[in-house]
Amino acid sequence: MDDLEEVACISHTRLRISCSDFLCLLEIREEKRTNKRNGRGYNCVSTATRDLWECLFNDCYRADVSIITENGGVIYAHASILGVASPVLKSMLKKSRRHGHRRSISICGVPHDAVRVFIRFLYSASYEPEELQKYVLNLLVLSHAYVVPHLKRLCEWRLEHGLLTIDNVIDTFQLALLCDAPRLSLICYRMILKNFKSISTTEGWKIMQESHPMLEKEIVESLVEAETRKKERARKLNERKIYLQLYEAMEALVHICRDGCRTIGPHDKVLKVDQGPCNYASCKVLELLVRHFASCKMRVPGGCIHCKRMWQLFELHSHLCADSDVCRVPLCRNFKRWRMKKEKKEDIKWRILVRKVLRTKSITGAPFFSLEYVYNHQ
């Protein structure tokens, strides 16, 4: 019988149950399945049973342990429960001295109310949401120090899902490092890097500067490294964009000189003005550049900037062209002959540019561009 059938049976018998009882039934069902898999029998803890543990803690019936807290506060508890719930408390109780019929141990360094919430959790695994929110960092420390893993997981989860703020992230980060909570420390670290400007003005940051200057230094260095990596990624993306534009310009240049496009093309081609839109994104821009190059009076290198750009495109094409003898792009063969007379240093720069363009987008299938040819002839 699954959970829905079990609830249907309860409804059929017209039993009145509260929301907490319903959740408890689901928990019991899941616990039964877990225990059955682990060979541990069944667990039928109900809300009423938890209430009994709450009463035992609140009423201190036959309590045999006095827990001394901050400012002389005292919390009464039972040694058997504390010893079973925490191996550290068990060891402390063994070493403690009796005062009358009670043993006495001390839990200092955190507020009295935080210790009370902690001890209550050991009894019944219950807590008030407001108290958990108020003392979550104290409970994280207590759960780690006294080895109560289920409370530690609860504190980490609540911090990760809503209780982590700009004001407490520095304190939480330091405690996460001390309490061996790697996931929580990573979340805090990312939040610090993301909101560093706001966090660096908080009281927690100022205290950390005085108490843990090395940790502050590591965070700042990490921030600088993160910014450097971000700028490097942006630079590489920008480079890739430029190389991709050069690749598209090479394709469009071959397209214009070999096939023609609308109003521009080789002299032996019949151009169709009314043909559909061109598939080459750079064709229109390159067409304007070619027309300017054909009519400009300052085509000498170093003169017109537009003509200089066109010369560079022709030269880049000559480095990519697989067969200059049949290539229709102007000056392709001329540039290949000029390359033989160029200085080696200048030629190396062009080879590096060609490799980067080819790596940006594979163009081995293009008729006049051959990746294998370029690599074999450079």
N, C-alpha and C positions, 0 to 999 in steps of 0.2 A: 504494500500500500504506500503510495507516495504522499507528499505533504498535502496536496489539494484534497485527496480522498480522506485523509485523516481529519482535515478541517471540516469537510462535508459531513462526516460522521458526527462530529461534535455539534454542528448546526442542527442535524437531524434530531438529536436527543435534546435540543433546546437548552444546552448548557450555556450559561452566561460567563464569558471569559474576557479578561481585560487584554489590552494590546500587549502588555508586557508578558502575560501568560502565553499569548499566541507566539510571540518571538521566542519564548522559552521552549515551546513545543518544537519549533523549527531547529533550535539549537540542540535539543535533546536528540532529535532525529538524526542530525548530522553527527553528533557525538557517538550515537549508536553505530552508525556506519563506520566512523573512524576507528572506534574501539574494536569493532568486529574484524576490520582489516588487520589491526595490530594485535589481535588475540587478547584483548584486555577486558572482555566482557562488556557490560552495558553501564551507562551512566544516566541516572534519572533525576538530576538535580533540578528542582523546581524553584519558582520565585519564593515560595514559602520557606524552603530550606535556606535560601540566601538571606531571607529576613531573619531567620534564627541566628545565622552567623553575624548579622548586623547587630542583633540584640546582645549577643555574647560580647561583641566589641564595645558597644555603647554602655552596657550595664556593668562591664568588668567583673562578671560573676566568677569568683574564685581565681581572679588574676594573680599570677605568681611572678610577674616581672614588672619592674618600674623602669620606664624609659625616660631618662633625663634629657631635656631638650634645651634650646637657647633660653637665656634669661630665667633659668630655674624652673621651667615648665616640666610637668610630669604627665606621662601617658601610661596607663596600665594595660598590660597585655598578658598573653598566655605563652609560656615558653615552648610548649609542644607545637603550637601553631606557627610561631616565629621560626622555630628550628626546621620545621618541614618546608616552610615557604622560602627560606633563604639560608644557604649553607654558611654564609658569612655570619649571620645572626646566630646560627647554631654554634659556631666556633666561639663567638663572643660570650654566649651564655655559658658554655663549658668553662670558660676562664673567669667568669664573673664571680663576685663574692656575694654571699647571702647576707641580707640585713633583715633579721627576723625570719619570716616565712617567705620573703620575696628576694629575688635576684635583682640586681640593678645594672643597667648598661646605659651608655651615653650616645646620643646621636646629635651632634652639634654641627654648626656651620650653615644650617638652613633654618628658616622660620619654624616655630612650633607648629603652626597650622599645616605646613607642608609635611612635616613628619606625621601628623595625625592622619592626613589624607593617604600617606604612604602605608601606614600600619593598617588602616581600614581596608585598603586594597588587598593587603595580604590575607585578610580574613575572608572577604566576600567578592573580591574582584569588582567592587562597585566604587563609584565616584560621582561627584556632582560636576557637571560640565563647567560651571563657573569656577569651581575650585581647581579643576585641571588646567583651565586656561590661565588662571592666576599663578599657579605654581608649577607650570609644565617644565621649566628649566630645572627647578629644584628636584622635581620627581625624576627627571632624566638622570641627574647626578646620583640620586639615591638608588634608583633601579640598577644603575651600572655598578655602583660601589658595593651594593648588597646582593648583586647577582639575581635580579628578578627580571628575566628576559621578556615575559609577556607585557609587563608594565613599560619596559624600555621600548619595545616595539610600538606600543600605544602612543607614547610620548613622541617618538620619531614621526609616526604617521600624522598625528595632530599638528605638529610643527610643519611638516611638508604640505599639509592641506589646509592652510588658513591661518595658523598662529604665527607664522614667520613674517616679521615686519621689518621695515627699514630701521627701526629703533633697536630691535633685539637681535638682528642678524649677526652682528659682530660677536656678541656674547654667545649666541647659539653656535657659531662657527668654532669658537675656541673650545666650548664644551663638547661639541661633536668630535673634535680632534682628541680631546682627553678621554672621552667615553667610548672610543672605538665605534663610531657611527659613520662609516665611510659614505653612505648614500646621502645622509643629512649634511655632512660636511661639503660634499660636492654641490648640492643644491644651494647651500649658503655661499659657497665660493662663486658660483655662477651669478647669483643675485648681487653679490658685492661688485663683481666686474661690470654687470649691467647697469647698476645704480650707484657707481662709485662717487659721483659728484655729491649726491645727497647723503650717502652713508658716511663720507669722510668728514661731515660736519656734526655727526651725532656724538653724544657723550660716550658711547661705547667705544668709538674709534679713538677718541682722545685718551681714554683710560688704557686702551691697548697700546697706544704709542709709548706710554710710560712703563707699563708692566711687561709688554712683549714687543720690544722694538724690532727683533729679528723677524717676527711674524708679519709685522707691518711692512718691513722691507721686502719680504717674499711676495706679499700681495701686490705691492707697487710694481715690483719687477715683473710679476705675472701679467699685470695690467699693461705694462709697456710692451711685453712680448705679444699679448693678444692684439694690441693696436697695430704692432708691426706686421703680424700675420694678416690682419684685416686689410692693411694698405697693400701688402704684397699680393693678396688675392685680387684686390681691385685692379692693381697694375696688370696682372696676368690676364684678367678678363678683358681689360681695355686693349691689351696687345692682341689677344685672340680676335677681338672684334675688328681690329685694323687688318690683321692677316686675312680674315674672312672677307673683308671688303676688297682686298687686293685679289683674292682668288676669284671673287665674283666679277671684278673688273677684267681679269684675264679671260674669263669665259665670254663676257660680253664683247671684248675686243675681237676674239676669234669669230664670234657669231656675226658681228658687223662686217668684218673683212672677208669672211667665207660665204655666208648666206645672204647678208644684207638684211636690213630691218626698216620697213616702211619707206622712208625717204633717203636713206643712206646705205651704201653698200658697194660692192665691186662693180666696175664699169660694164662687165659682161653679164650682169644679172638684171632680170626684169623685176623691178620693185613694185610691190602692191601697197598702195597707200591705204586702202580700206581693209587690210588684213587685221586679224584679231589682236588683242593686247599681247605684248611681248612677254615671254616667260623669264627674261633676264632682268633682274631688279636694277642692275647698274647700267642698262643699255641707254636709257634716256640721258643720263648724266654724261656718259662716255661719248654719246653722239654729239652733244654740245661741245665737248672738249676736242673731239676730232675736227669739227667744223671750224672751231677757233684756230686750231693748229694749222689747218689748210690755208687760212686766210690771214694769219698774223704776220706782220712785217718784222717782228723781233724774235724769230725762232732760234736764234743762237743761244746755246747754253749759258745760263746766267742772266739772260735778258728777261723775257716775259715769264712770270711764275707759272702760268697755265701751260705754256709750251714746255717749260722745264719738266713739269709733272708728266706731260705726254711723252717726252723723251725717256723718262724713267720707266713708264709703263711699257714702252717698246723694248727697252733693255731687259726688264724683268721677264717679258714674254720670251725673249731670245734665250734666256737661261732655262726656261721651262719647255721650250719647243723641242719636240722629238725629231722632227724632220724639216729642216729649213728649206730643202729643195722644193718641196711641194706646198710650203706654208704661204698663205695669201696675205699675211700681216706685213705691212710695209717695214722695211729696214731690218727684217729678221736676220737675213744672211749677212748683212753689213755689220750688225752688232756682234755676231758670232766671230767674224774676222777681226773686229776691233778688240775683242776679248783676248786674242792671242798677243796683242801688243800692250795690254794693260799691265800695270804693276800687280804683283802677286797679292800685296796687302789689300788693294782695292777689290780684287777679284774674290778674295776670301769673304769680304763683307757681303757681296752679292750671294755667294754660296750659302752663307748662314741665313740670309733673308729667304732664299728659295726653300731651304729645308723647313723653316718655320711655317711658311705658307703652305707647303705640302702636308705638313703634320697637322695643321689646323683642320683641313678638310681634304680627305683623300680624293684625288682627281685623276687616278690612274685610268679611268674609263673614258676620259675626254680625248678626242681624236688627236689633238696636237700637244697634249701634255702627257708625259710618261714619267711616273715616279721612278721606275727602274732605270730609265734612260738618264734622268738627272743625277741619280746616285752613282751610276757607272761612269759618268763623264765629268765628274767634279773631283 
